[in-house]
């Protein structure tokens, strides 16, 4: 296993900032959904973020790809990483709490391990990964509550929609590895959002009617936050943190997002989560921590020490 990078103070600060930005996105999306539909909210998110990121690409004078294969990759990535998960999660948020949405969203890393093991020979399932994935699934089931699946009401369907969104995120990771490797991250993000916008804007226009900016100030502020800061800005920060901290440490963001979203939902919208949601998050967090590798290594070292063997 590749050793984790040691996090500098600056890396920690930017990691926490990224978690705070993404944690706030759940609240801002929910605020916007008080006035606009889920589909229109996604069209706003991809469209404005796309324009912002192409502005960054232009300012940095990065080359724009011309290959049809790459643009097909952008389209597929936009559908898998934006259209499907953004749409399913926005619809789900109408029916469940902001904090619970963020907890279920953390399952993205769990499904990412499964998808990678399924499609890539160098990402085979190991004992450590199996334990982490298993705990993650138990955590998701606990957070949802098996009794909710038996009743299968609108709330249950919303939670399943969010889980389906995390599966789409995981598939997007595999798609990016096959089609978008080697591109500058700013170009990849701008191209992906272009592919998404080509789908979301016409779809929202047909289903909901012309997209309008004649909205309440609170709604416009929420859209500006989740499109420009929590999507365009967060993508740029994500790749910056990835370069500093490494992919293993970046998994810590997943553990930090949910507490931020839960706290904001409670403070701003008076949301109160069922205790099983917190229990599920603890189990899911433990699964993610084992996937991260550090806890697993510590457990193995202590086992070897107790046995008196060499490390």
KAVEN-V956703 format. One record per run of one state. SS is the DSSP state (alpha for helix, beta for strand, coil for the rest). FROM is the first residue (numbers start at 0). LEN is the number of residues. If there is no record, write none. Layout:
ss=SS from=FROM len=LEN
ss=SS from=FROM len=LEN
This chain:
ss=coil from=0 len=8
ss=alpha from=8 len=24
ss=coil from=32 len=5
ss=alpha from=37 len=23
ss=coil from=60 len=7
ss=alpha from=67 len=28
ss=coil from=95 len=2
ss=alpha from=97 len=8
ss=coil from=105 len=2
ss=alpha from=107 len=12
ss=coil from=119 len=1
ss=alpha from=120 len=3
ss=coil from=123 len=3
ss=alpha from=126 len=18
ss=coil from=144 len=1
ss=alpha from=145 len=6
ss=coil from=151 len=2
ss=alpha from=153 len=26
ss=coil from=179 len=5
ss=alpha from=184 len=24
ss=coil from=208 len=8
ss=alpha from=216 len=34
ss=coil from=250 len=1
ss=alpha from=251 len=18
ss=coil from=269 len=5
ss=alpha from=274 len=18
ss=coil from=292 len=1
ss=alpha from=293 len=14
ss=coil from=307 len=4
